[in-house]
């Protein structure tokens, strides 16, 4: 008979530390295949705000600023009209959300061309050939056999999709007719048996972190209600519980005690009863909850400031770096996921809008980080000043020819949208290189040409270096009649005769010729925009219309940088309407119409 050797393992466990049990702190983490049913996905999305935000926020941010088409104005109008008619932005947003939620969704490109089961022939799409767009999820659209031909465009993807309709009807759809979004990437088809041909829900890898955060928040909420506990000690309490009458008396007794305490804050007790209050410490719970929220933020790859909608906390904390990284991630999603998926749809949109395919038509995703109006104005000023430096003073001493700088500057301003309508204006009035030089430019060039000797150049410098004087610069209002008509309708009786806008009032003497000149002798401020009536000066006796115009601010700041003084805290462009008078400015509706200003007028300061 063979010898039998038995091996036994020590099964001792620790009751206190839980060593040797399933809760052993030293045990190795073991990963299992996550299984998340559609019912769980829907319940998490509908029942908790964190899963909803994790699904919605990146999809929303990807489509929020949308894209800018680059083409002829008429072509852009047609394309944008088609996008609006088909609600392209809304359909892509819906499909992106559902793809992230369920692990797959698609937009069906509805055309009158061909059989849905056959490849889409884009070349046959004509004017208004794109009829509708329909969003479908992987729950409605079943993936068919995977294409295993390495030479096929659809290698590794389903050859066909089957749409299940009402009454058991089914329709086969070729993938070229779908804008397909796969959600989170599935590692491989052999591990993706449930959703073959699709991706995974973004909640699959984040749900544990979400549950931990939700559970922590729930436990903290419960702890708040248990933060204060009243303890009353009764003589012979346990020994008397067997008496039913005693129990009823106890309940009645302390119901009455709580009632009296709630009314007047006084608790009535027997002399032999002891009363004590214990409070739970809640300090540090916020830090614990935020730690769990940060884990969720990392799992979802969404900054806490964006996920929770709160301002950054901590010393010198701005959140700028986090948001910049997040915006880079969204831009990557747009360029690497949305654009490739929408390629055929975009071709259909262009052809359906314009009737053909102009190869010069393209688009760029609009940046998520939008500059403020002040930042745009500052950049515009920097570009304008740089252009002035490159071309010099127009006396033939320029570093780069004026025409070349003009064309480059026009292209820059058109691309970044600094001056809307500039391209159309250039087409109407022509480029700088196409215009004949003015008499002033010819005279300046002749003067520069004649200043060739050292003595002539010295005389020129001495002439330019004029004696410093005090400086008052203004622009007069050219459409005064319109503003006077408005002022009288508002109750003003003594309108200032010379309506104007002051640019500089420098008591400090400066060289006028160093101040340069404005870009244009005529400045039009469009109707609308910020306007306000306010009393200015001593006792508010100057009833002024506050306006805004970047050109005025730039000229003022440039003159201050050149040495001009300014006696007030800040520069606010305004037009003085009336001096003195007893009029209630709160009842005055500011002038909203166009304001036309004439050329800059230089004068010495008059203290009167």
Secondary structure, 3 states (H helix, E strand, C coil): CCCCCCCCCCCCCCCCCCCCCCCCCCCCCCCCCCCCCHHHHHHHHHHCHHHHHHHHHHHHHHHHCCEEEECCHHHHHHHHHHHHHHCHHHHHHHHHHHHHHHCCEEEEEEECCCCCCCCCCHHHCCCCCEEEEEEEECCCEEECCECCCCCCCCCCCECEEEEECHHHCEEEEEHHHEEEECCECCCCHHHCCCCCCCCECCCCCCHHHHHHHHHHHHHHHHHHHCCEEEEEECCCHHHHCCCHHHHHHHHHHHHHHHHHHHHHCCCCCCCCCEEEEEECCCCCHHHHHHHHHHHHHHHHCCCHHHHHCCCCCCCCCCCHHHHHHHHHHHHHHHHHHHHHHCHHHHHHHHHHHHCCCCCCCEEEECCCCCCCHHHHHHHHHHHHHHHHHHHCCCCCCCCCCHHHHHHHHHHHHHHHCCCCCHHHHHHHHCCHHHCCCCHHHHHHHHHHHHCCCHHHHHHHHHHHCCCCEEEEEEEEECCHHHHHHHHHHCCCCCECCCCEEEEEEEEEEECHHHHCCCCCCCEEECCCCCCEEEEECHHHCEEEEECCCHHHHHHHHHHHHCCCCCCCCCCCCEEEEEECCCCCHHHCCCCCCCEEEEEEEEECCCCC
